[in-house]
Amino acid sequence: MDNKFKEFHEKMLDLVNVVATDDHYLVFNKRMPGKMDRPIQCEGKNFTLVNYDVPDEIPFVLYPEQLLVESPSFDTYRQLMAMQLNTRFALTMMLLLRFVFTFRQADVELDPLMPPAAEFLKRIRDLEMDSHTPLGFQRLLQRMSEKSPTLLKFATARHHVLEGVSYKRVTHVTTPLYEQLLDLQPGDDIDGLKIRQKDRAIFVSLMEYILPDIQKVRGFDRGSNDEAAPSLDALMRSALLIGDRLDQVRFDFISYGFSDTIHYGFADTLPLGINWGPNSLPVEST
C-alpha cells in the first residue's frame, strides 16, 4: 500500500475512532469506551484494510472508491460515524450533568468561573436537578441500540432540495431522543422508562446548549454536488458541524474536568475541501 493510500485510510479511520490490527482487521480504538478489540463487520463479514495477504474469503475491503459511492462499505462507515458522534454527544451530556450537580453541591459563586461556564449555569439556574438526574440520563443511554442510535441518526437522500438548492446527495440527521423529550407529557415514558418532568427539562436544555442547531428543522442537514463522492462529502459536512461544536464545548469546560475521554480535534482531522475526483484520489500501487 503506497503512502498516499495509507494516509487516506488513516484519516478516514481516525475520524470514527477505528484502528487496524497487525493482521489488517478493523477494531474500535481504545478511546471508544467499552468497545476495545471488537471486530467491525460489514454484512456479516469482518471489515479489513486492503492488503494482498488477506484471504479471498474476506470480501469487503476498505478501498477509497468504496467510500465514494453508496455501497455496503459506505453504509458501514456512515454507521461508524454515527456511533462516534453519538458517543461523544452522550459523554458531553454526562459530563455537563455532573458539572452542574457538583457546582450546585459546592455552592460556588459564578464570578470565579470562566465566561462559558458562568453563562451556561445562568441558562439553567431555574431548572431543578438532584443526584438521580445523571442516573436518569444514564438509564436512557442504556436503552439505546448501537445499530439505531437515538441521539443522532444519519441517512443519505438522493437528488434532494435543501434551502432552495438542489443537491445530488444530502445527509439527513434526525434527533429522535430530543424530539421524544420535547413531546413528553407527565406520566409518559420512553421505551418503558419513566422520565421525571424536571429531568426532561434539564435534558432538553443541555441538548440545546451543546448543539444549538438541534432546535432547527434540518439544522444538521448538509448537501453536496461533488462530481465523484457526493454521499461522502455530504456526510463529512454534517459531521463537521456536529463534531466541531462538541469540540468547542469540551474546550470551554476543560478546566472543570473535561478530559481526553472526548476525542478532540475532530475538525482538524476531517478531510473536507479535498478534491474527490479521480485525478487526486490516492491510487493503490500495483
Buried (B, 14 or more C-beta within 10 A) or exposed (E): BEEBBBEBBBEBBBBBBBBBEEEBBBBBBEBBEEBEEEEBEBEEEBBBBBEEEBEEEBEBBBBBBBBBEBBBBBBBBBBBBBBBBBBBBBBBBBBBBBBBBEBBEEEEEEEEBEEBBBEBBEEBEEBEBEEEBBEBBEBBBEEBEEEEBBBBBBEBBEEBEBEEEEBBBBBBBBBBBBEBBBEBEEEEEBEEEEBBEBBBBBBBBBBBBBBEBBEEEEBBBBBBEBEBBBBBBBBBBBBBBBBEBBBEBBEBBBEBEBEEEBBBEBBEBBBEEBEBEEEEBBEEEE
